């Protein structure tokens, strides 16, 4: 089986070398770059399985690099930041990142995050367990879930709005599958973190909020309703 290839972009030499060694010891193949421009070149040349990007990079910052990668690919992206600052976190997620870690980080936590994102990416082709939407205001035909002008093909992993294909990242697709498996049911942020992000503990709910915003922008702002104090639900 081919090794999972990680693109790691970090300008701090010590962190870059130590993290690269840790990743390689854990069985990953690693391409490590010191700045955003060389990172973009390496991404295009090597086509990695996952990108691990520091926010603060010379030449091209990590948020801009993430945005450029997302314009070209749905490959999973994890951002790294030395601060747990809301601006860093939100900008990275809005640029298309799937998750983030705050430095300094525990090596085991980083590996767990990477593997969780990779599982999410690999399993995006699998359906989500849940209730039959035919009982909740949607209708289903051979894996096709229909909610008004929104169609979710859970077998072909395709989404259409008004007959027009909608491009979703694997994380956005997994999130939509959770909502469409139980339309009209309120799903808490913690439950979505557990089901979509594989967080068995209380993670940062900003990850959920930003991904819901991104999903709304693609499938319709009024399709996912905020239930204040509880979470979100898909309008049937």
C-alpha positions, 0 to 999 in steps of 0.5 A: 500500500502506498504511503500517505503523502503529506505536504508540510509547509512551515517556516520555522526550521526546528518545528519543520524538521522535528514535525517531519521526523515525527510524521515519517516515524508514524508512516507518512511520506513528507514533503516539507517546504519553508514558505508559501510559494514553494509550498504551492509549487510542491503541491502542484508537482507532488499532488499530496494526500493532505496539506498541513499549513502554518498560518504565518508564512513568508512570501504567501501566507498559509491562508492564501496558500490554502485558498489557492489549493482549494481553488484547484483541489478538494485535498484535505487541509489542516491549518497550524497557528501559534495563536488560538486567535479567532481571526486566525482560526476563522480565516483559515476555515473560511479559506477552505481548511478542514481543521486546525491545530494550535501550536505548540501541539502534542504530536499524538494530537496532530497525528490523530487530527491528520488521520481523522481528516483522512478518514473523513476524506476517504469515507466521503463516498459512504452514506450517512446513517439516519432516518428515511427522509421520506418520513420527514418531508423529503423523498428518497429514490435509490439513494437520491434525497430531495429537499425542494430544489436540493438533491443529494445523491448518497450513492454517487456522492453528488449534490445538485441545486435546481439541477445544477451540480454543487461542488462540495469538499469532502468535509462539507459533503459529510456535514450535508449527509448528516443533515440530510439523514435526519431532516428537521432534526436539530443536531448539536454542534458537539454531535456534529463534531463527533460524527463529522470531525471524529472528535470524541471530546469537546472540540472547537465549535467554530469549526462547525459554525464556519463549515455550516456557513460555507455549506449554506453559501452553496446549497442556499442560505435558508436551507440550514436553520440555526436553532439558537442554543441547540444547534442546526437542522436541515429544513425538510 
